[in-house]
Amino acid sequence: MIIVRNSETLPCDGKGGRLWRSGLLVQWLINRGVNVEWVFSSFDHNNKKNRQTINLDSEPLMEKAATMLHSTGYKKNISIARFFDHFVFGWKLFFYLRKIPKPDLVICSHPTPESSLAVTLYGKLAGVPTLLDIRDLWPDVFFEATSGGKYFLYKLLMSPYKGLSTLSIRLATNLMAANESFLNWGLKNAGRTKKDNDFVSFIPFEIPKLEERHTQEALALIRQSELKEGELLVTFAGTIGRMFDFHTVKRSCDLAEQSGIPLRLILCGSGEELEAVKWLFKDNPRVIIPGRLDAKVVFSLLQKSDLLLAPYIKTDNFKEHLPNKFMEYSAAGRPLISSLEGFASQVLKHNESGLTYLDDRGLCECFRYYYENKGKLEEHSTNAHKQYTEHFHPEQLLEKVEQHARAIVRDYKKQVKTADA
């Protein structure tokens, strides 16, 4: 079996490096005795550097399964260089697949359309079943938040990639998606009906094994925030980019201070909006922005926080979606405060594991609720961890993926036999 993911963090990527959806699936299948090859790009999307100098044998999983195809790289997420990088990876991927022995199945993440098309076209030509894993609504996400002339311009510019996306989904043997909305989007765009082995699988999160140094670094960060007894420690950890709304967070922090709700805010991560966010909070000494941290230090910090913040912007890409923040924050066992309505809000309400806000005043009221109800804070913390173990633990999620993958291979072989008979 081959698993393809153009840009995903690796455990050997330094700060922030850990196994995500594809890597966890590779690890799971290897442990189950499946022969797996993990194909990825040489470009580290998160740290914006090429992996030319890394030793793939430095991690047991990488030594067993890793194949790295060189791509050109890029400096900005929205740039011609990025599209060229993805094109190069897709091109090399197609010819790499053509020259190796045929696998039983190829699983590929979508986006990117270039690698998705390379895999599904190869599958059609070579007679190999393919499973596309739809991670987000790409490329629709580029123009959905715009309007007027800019909307039509962006839509026109992205039309070639929309075509690649549609064609790759149409050619795929089966589809997997991070939520029902994404699956329906893929089916609708490709003009196909749902098959028996088209399915939804949430994004798994594996709790990292922490060492004493990770705990001490997290505690040092908390001391740096000058947290006082009785104050709420609110933490965000992730990419500081355009998918998050920090302006509402800023206004809610101001309201909390005016209302006498004491809190400290730590915003961990890096991204294209990092400097803008630093400027936004420059006059608020209650907010610290340490930049990108080691993933294990971040998780230790999440466990020691009172509340965990997920201030997503409201777009179709997040509508009815359960982003990986929910899995990571639930694993830390602390209440989650989210801006997402729909399915995400229903999950928090049903499990009593956090609260949803609509605007700055709503977020301030979330802070007030937990500040005045410490019993609820602890109750929701317990429920958050229960939510993780019952719904987001890798064991439950990846076993389902393995079962579907085996069924796809089995059904495909039956179809081939029937066709040959």
TAHU-V586487 format. One record per run of one state. SS is the DSSP state (H for helix, E for strand, L for the rest). FROM is the first residue (numbers start at 1). TO is the last residue. If there is no record, write none. Layout:
SS;FROM;TO
SS;FROM;TO
//
This chain:
L;1;1
E;2;5
L;6;20
H;21;31
L;32;36
E;37;41
L;42;42
E;43;44
L;45;48
E;49;50
L;51;55
H;56;58
L;59;59
H;60;65
E;66;69
L;70;79
H;80;99
L;100;104
E;105;110
L;111;112
H;113;126
L;127;128
E;129;134
L;135;139
H;140;143
L;144;147
H;148;157
L;158;158
H;159;171
L;172;173
E;174;177
L;178;179
H;180;190
L;191;198
E;199;200
L;201;204
E;205;205
L;206;211
H;212;224
L;225;231
E;232;237
L;238;243
E;244;244
L;245;245
H;246;258
L;259;262
E;263;268
L;269;273
H;274;280
L;281;286
E;287;291
L;292;294
H;295;304
L;305;306
E;307;310
L;311;311
E;312;312
L;313;323
H;324;332
L;333;334
E;335;338
L;339;342
H;343;351
L;352;353
E;354;356
L;357;359
H;360;372
L;373;373
H;374;392
E;393;393
H;394;420
L;421;421
//
